[in-house]
Each structure stands twice: as C-alpha cells, then as structure tokens.
Amino acid sequence: MKPNELFIKIQEDLAQSIKDAAKHCYENIICLNVPLKTSSELMSYFIGHFIQTTIEKKYPDIKVLVGKSDNDHDVVLVVNGKKIPLEIKVTCSTQWRGGEFSHRDCDYLMVNWKFNEKTEEFKMFACISNLDKSNWTSNIHNGYYATSLHKMELAQDENRIDVLGGMPEWKIVNGKKYVTMESEQIKFY
C-alpha cells in the first residue's frame, strides 16, 4: 500500500526536519563527548524525539498531535478533520526494532543514522513506508521481546518514499542478494 499523499507533499520538509534533528543530536551528544558506542540507543531516541517536535513546529496550518505514551502514535497530523498517523523508527543498525505488541498498521518514517568518530562524518537514510504487523518479524520464540524489520524487507517495498538517501537496486555477490542503503551526509558547519 502507498503512503499517504500528504507525506509526498511534505517530503522535503521531512528531510529538513531529520537534518535538524541530526544537528541537535550532534550538538547535544557528540560535541559533549558522550561515547556513541554506549549511547547509540540514546542517540536514536533523541533523533526520533527531535523529529517529532520539529514536525510539530513546522506545520502551523496542520494540527500536529505528538504521542505522549507508547499507546499513542508517535505523530498524528490532522488535515481537514482527517487524522493521518505516523510512527517513527530510528536505528543505527541494519534493522529497526519495536515492541512485540506495539506495531500499528500505518505509515512509518524509517530513519537510519551512521556516525564515523574518526572523520566526524554523520550520514542518514530515511524513507516513509506503509507497514502493517505482517511486515515485522517476531523474535519472541528466541526469548527476545522486540520485533524487527530488516533493511532487505524495506528495500522490497516498491511504494516506499525515500526522503534522505536511497536504496539502489539489488546486487548479487557470490550468489547472494543484498542491498545497501545510500546515506546522505549531513553537514553541521
């Protein structure tokens, strides 16, 4: 299923919101010398939070409801009385995770970030994809509570809207199929 048309219209603004969120994280985590190896989960949380608040501030004509608990959507845009939910998932790995029972059938803003401590290069990939519970792989049989969605699954979504970076076509190396996320470098100065 295709993502809501509203997200196609605000695609550039979403990209800027994500870049602004990355800048806030850079200034408030990386520049304070918080080691990323111990704070990648914290960094992902902050990126998601900054995206929520940036979207809320960016659209004065659209009522933006920001979720206050895990029972709420991360963001709900209200346009002409119609509620358009958006979940935000952020990771620095090859897969996104979420609670076993928390996945909703709606549009998702999927964000991947990478920071190279040696070069201080910060890169991001982001897309919007309409997902449902069947897209997520349960790990409860392995004794692990979180479900996951691998980048390979996301790459197969032909209706996905790439907001930052992109996913090039599949490549085959030594008989195995794989896809690489092409991330956009975020410059802070």
C-alpha positions in Angstrom: 0.0 0.0 0.0 1.2 3.5 -0.8 2.0 6.0 2.0 -0.5 8.9 2.4 -0.2 11.6 -0.3 0.4 14.2 2.4 3.9 12.7 3.0 4.7 13.1 -0.6 3.8 16.8 -0.4 5.9 17.4 2.7 8.8 15.1 1.7 11.4 18.0 1.5 10.2 19.4 4.9 10.5 16.0 6.5 14.1 15.7 5.1 14.9 19.1 6.6 13.3 18.1 9.9 15.5 14.9 10.0 18.6 17.0 9.3 17.7 19.5 12.0 17.2 16.6 14.4 20.7 15.2 13.5 22.2 18.7 14.1 20.6 18.9 17.6 21.9 15.4 18.4 25.4 16.3 17.1 25.5 19.4 19.2 24.0 17.9 22.3 25.6 14.4 22.3 28.6 14.1 20.1 30.1 17.5 20.9 29.7 16.7 24.6 32.0 13.7 24.0 29.3 11.1 25.0 30.8 7.9 23.6 28.5 6.7 20.8 29.3 3.0 21.5 27.4 3.3 24.8 24.8 5.8 23.6 23.5 4.6 20.2 20.1 3.8 21.7 20.0 7.3 23.3 21.0 8.9 20.1 18.3 7.1 18.2 15.8 8.2 20.9 16.8 11.8 20.6 16.7 11.8 16.8 13.1 10.4 16.9 12.1 13.0 19.6 13.6 15.9 17.7 11.9 14.8 14.5 8.5 14.8 16.4 9.0 18.2 17.8 10.3 19.7 14.6 7.3 18.4 12.7 5.1 19.9 15.4 6.7 23.3 15.0 7.0 23.2 11.2 3.3 23.0 10.3 1.2 25.7 11.9 -1.7 25.1 9.5 -1.8 21.4 10.2 -2.7 20.3 13.7 0.1 18.0 14.9 -0.5 15.7 17.8 2.6 14.3 19.3 2.2 11.0 21.2 2.5 11.2 24.9 2.8 7.4 25.7 3.5 4.1 23.9 -0.2 3.6 23.4 -0.3 6.7 21.1 1.0 7.1 17.6 4.4 9.0 17.5 2.8 11.8 15.4 -0.7 12.3 14.1 -1.3 15.1 11.5 -4.9 16.4 11.4 -5.8 17.7 8.0 -9.3 18.8 7.3 -10.5 16.8 10.2 -8.8 13.6 8.9 -6.2 12.0 11.2 -3.0 10.8 9.5 -0.8 8.8 11.9 2.9 8.4 11.5 5.2 6.1 13.5 8.9 7.0 13.7 11.6 4.3 13.9 15.2 5.2 14.2 18.3 2.8 14.2 22.0 2.8 13.6 22.0 -0.9 12.5 20.6 -2.8 9.5 17.3 -3.4 11.2 14.6 -1.4 13.0 13.1 -2.8 16.2 9.9 -2.3 18.2 7.8 -3.9 20.9 6.1 -7.3 20.1 2.6 -5.8 20.5 3.2 -2.2 19.5 3.1 -2.2 15.7 0.3 -0.4 14.1 -1.0 -0.5 10.5 0.0 2.9 9.2 2.8 4.9 7.6 6.3 4.7 9.2 9.2 7.2 8.9 12.2 4.8 9.0 15.5 6.6 9.8 19.0 5.1 9.8 22.0 7.0 11.0 25.7 6.5 11.0 28.5 8.5 12.6 32.2 7.9 11.9 34.0 9.1 15.0 37.3 9.4 13.2 36.1 11.6 10.4 33.1 13.1 12.3 31.0 12.3 9.3 27.3 11.9 10.0 25.2 10.2 7.4 21.4 9.4 7.3 18.9 7.4 5.3 15.2 8.0 5.7 12.1 6.8 4.0 8.3 6.5 4.5 6.7 3.2 4.1 3.2 1.9 4.8 3.6 -1.1 7.1 1.4 -3.5 9.0 2.0 -6.2 11.6 2.9 -8.8 9.0 6.0 -6.8 7.9 7.6 -7.2 11.3 9.5 -10.4 12.3 8.7 -11.7 15.8 11.6 -12.7 17.9 9.7 -13.9 20.9 10.4 -17.5 20.2 14.1 -16.6 20.7 13.3 -15.2 24.1 13.7 -11.6 22.7 10.7 -9.2 23.1 11.3 -6.9 20.2 10.2 -7.5 16.7 12.4 -6.4 13.8 12.3 -5.2 10.2 15.5 -5.7 8.2 16.6 -3.3 5.5 16.1 -6.1 3.0 12.4 -6.2 3.7 12.1 -2.4 3.4 14.0 -2.5 0.1 11.3 -4.7 -1.4 8.6 -2.1 -0.8 8.1 -0.5 -4.2 5.8 2.1 -2.7 8.4 3.4 -0.3 9.2 7.1 -0.5 12.9 7.8 0.0 13.3 11.1 1.9 17.1 11.1 2.5 19.5 8.9 0.6 18.0 5.9 -1.1 18.2 2.2 -1.7 19.8 1.2 -5.1 18.7 -1.9 -6.9 19.6 -5.3 -5.5 23.1 -6.5 -6.1 24.3 -10.1 -6.3 27.7 -11.0 -4.9 28.9 -14.6 -4.7 25.3 -15.8 -5.4 23.8 -13.8 -2.6 21.3 -11.0 -3.0 21.9 -7.8 -0.9 21.0 -4.1 -0.8 22.9 -1.2 0.5 21.4 1.9 1.9 22.9 5.0 0.4 23.0 7.6 3.2 23.2 11.4 2.7 26.0 13.2 4.5 24.7 15.7 7.0 26.9 18.8 7.3 26.8 20.9 10.5 29.1 23.7 9.7 
